[in-house]
Amino acid sequence: MKNKLFIVIFGTGTRAGRQFDVVLLVLILISVFAVLIESVPAWRAIIGKELYIIEWVFTVLFSIEYILRIAVHPKPWRYITSKWGIIDLVSLLPTFLMLTPMFYSYATLRIIRALRLLRIFRILKLSRFSSESQALAHSLKASYYKIMVFLFFVIMMIVIAGTLMYVIEGGEHGFDSIPASIYWAIVTVTTVGFGDITPHTDIGKFLASVMMILGYAIIAIPTGLISVEMSKYKPDGENDNLCSKCKHDNPFGSIYCNQCGNEMKNG
């Protein structure tokens, strides 16, 4: 019985296992939706008691599920310390914190339960068979050091610009410290523009204009770096991703042609 429950709860290769995960995902979606509804004051005033009961029903169900996972796993501690085990546990804690007045304000953290929806990737096995995700992961890894060097220079530019603005504008215009000026530089470079701190002098406005123009380039450069690596990851015109049998263009890294099933050379 323990082995059968393990296959159902942790496995997705059987019909029962897939049905268990699908039902679990539906319950998680409903519970997350209930938390969203509860955060609306008008709805909370009307059906607050019902939502409170629903929350505890879901918490009990998810607690039973968590205990079952520990009970049927051949190495319980391995599950508890795994990423899924930590997510399952953390998603339960906010509801129990509601019982303590000191931590009642943290009850909205129940929305973290939505992280459990990541199990859909395990059910559908998207991360394993999607060549697009493999290409993106490869591109991010390949451009990691370039992006880090770029961010270093961006940070240095923001610090220098913030310091200059502190010297130019001074505290009478809201730039009362270098950290506050750096905050302004970050908001300006990212083109967010909250407007809570604004320059008043001509030199300050000129510097702000330069920072705004540079902001567009700063946003575009990381995208370009990743795009270049993604283009390198694709076949370089040798048509290695074409099926030798039906000549269908398959995603890079495919093991078999998704049209005729013929084994690919680059798989």
N, C-alpha and C positions, 0 to 999 in steps of 0.2 A: 504494500500500500504506500509506503514511504517513497519507493522508487517511482511509482505511478504518479504520485502527487508532484514529485520533483520534475518529471517530464512535462506535466501539464503546466506547472507554475513557471518553470524556468525555460522550457523549450518552446520552440515555434515550428518544429518540424512535423508535429501531429495536428490533426484537426482540433482536438480538444485544447491543445496548447494555444493555437491561434485564436480560438473562440474565447479562451480565458483572457488573453491579452486585449482582444477587441472589446470585451465587456468592461475590462478594467479601464481602458482608455475612455470609454463612454462615461463611466462613473466619474473619472477625473475631470472630464469636460463639464459635466453637470455640477460638480462641486466647485469648480473654478467660476462657473457662471453664477452660482449662488453667492459666492464671495463678492463678485462684481455688483450684483444686485443689492447686496447688503450695504455696500459703501454709498449707495444713493440715499440721502436722508428721507426723501418722500416715500420710497419703497420700504425703508427700514421702519418708518412709523406705522405703516399699514400691515406688513407681514413680517416684522422683525422677530416675533416669537417663533413663527413657523420656520424661518430661515435658521434660527438658532438650533431648533430641533433637527433640521436637515443636516446642518453642519456636524452635529454630534453623531448622527446616524452614519454619515460618511466617514467620520473619524474612527468610529468603532469598526466599521468594515475594513478600512485601510490598516488599522492596528492588527486586526485578525490576520489580514493578508501578510503583514510584515512578520508577525510571529510564525505563521506557517512557513514563510520563506526560510526563516532561521531553523525551524524544526526539521524540514525535509532536506535541507542542504547538507551534503556529506561533510563539508567543512564550513560550519556556521560563521566562524570568525572571518573567513575569507570573504563571505558575502557581506558581513557587517561593515568591513573596512573597504569594500569595493565602492566604485563611484555610484552604482545603482543603490547599494545599501545605504550609503550616506544620504543620497537624495531622498530615499524612502523615509528615513528617520527624520531628516530635517523638515520634510513636508508635514510630519505629524506634530512636531513640537509646538508650533504657534497656537494650535487649538488648545493644547493643555496649558499653555501659558495664560490663556484667558481666565483660568481658575485663580490666578494670582493677581490681585489688584495692581501690584507694582508693574507687571508686564502686560496688563490688559491692552495698552496702546499698541502693542506689537501684534495684536490679533490679525491685522490686515496682512501680515506676512504670510498668511495662509495661501496667498496667491502664488507662493513659491511652489505650491503643489503642481503648477503648470509644467514645471521641469520634468515631471514624470511622463509628460506627453512625448518626450524624446524617445520613448520606447517604440514609437511608431517606426523609427529607422531600423530598429532591431527586428520588428515584425516583417517589414517589407524588404529588409536587407538592402536598403538604398545605398548605404555607405560602402557596401561591398561591390555592388554591381554597377553603380553609376560611374561611368568614365568621366563625367563632368566634375563630380566631386573629387575624383582622383587628380584631375588636371588642376583644379583650383588649389588643392592641398599642396601639390608639387610646386605651383607657381608662388604660393605664399612662402613656402620654405626656401625656394631659390632666391626670392627677393628680400628675405628677412634682413640680411646685413645691410643691403642698400637702403632699405626703409629706416633702419636704426640710425645709420649715418645721417640720412636726410633729416630725421626727427631731431637729432642732436643739434644740427645747424639751425633748425627752426626754433628750438628752445633757446639757443644762444641769441638769435635774432630778437625773440620776444623779450628776453631779459634786457637786452641792450635798448630796445625801443621803449620798454616800460621805464627804464631808468632815465632815458632822455626826456620822456614825457613828464616825469616827476620833477626834473630840473626846469623844464620849460614852463609848465603850468603852475606847479606848486599846490599847496594845500587849499588855497582859497577857491580853487575850481574842482575840488574833489579828489585830486591826486595828492592825498596827504601822506602817502607812504609808497615805498618802492613796490611792496607786494600788491597794493591796490592798483598801482600803475601797470604792473605785470598782468593783473586780472583784466584791466582794460585792453591791453595788447592782445591777450588771448581771445577775448570777445570780438575784437576788431579783425584780427587775422582770420578767424573762422567765419567771418561775415555774419555772425549772429546779430551783433549790434543791439544790445539791450537798451542802451541810451541812458543808463543810470549815471554814467560818468562820461562827460563830453568835453573836448578841448574848446577853449574860448579864444586863445591867441592865434594869430595868423600862422606862426611857425608850428604850433601844435596841430592846427587844421591841416597844414601841408604834410606833416608827418603822419597824421591819421589817414590822409588820402593815399600816401605811399603804402601804408600797411594794408589798406583795403584792396588795392590793386594786387599786391603781392599775395593776398589771401587766396585769390582765384588760382594762381599758379601753385600755391602750396597744396590746395585741395586736389589739383589735377595730377601732380607729379606721382604720388603713390599709386594712383590708378594706372598711369602709364607704365610704371615699373612692373606692376603685376600683369598688365596686358602683354608686355613684351615677353615675359616668361611663359605666359600661356601660349603665345604664338610659337615659341621655341618648343614647347611640349608637343605640339601637333606635328604630324608628318611633314617633312620639308619638300614635298612635291614628288617623292618617290612612289606615292600611291601604295604604301605598305598597308594602309587601312582598307584597301579594296579587296573584296573577296575574289579569290582566284577562279572561283566556279561561276558565280552569277554577276561578278563585277559591281556588287552593291557597296556603297560607301558606308562603312561601319565606324562607330566611335573608336578613337584610339585606345588600345588596350583590350579590345574585345577578344575573347577566347574563341568564340564561334560566331559565324555570320548570323545576324538577327533576321535574315530573310530565308536562307536555305539551310542553315545549320552547319555549313562547311567549317572546318577548323581553320582559324586564321593563323598566318605566319607570325604576326607580331603579338599574339596572345600570350 
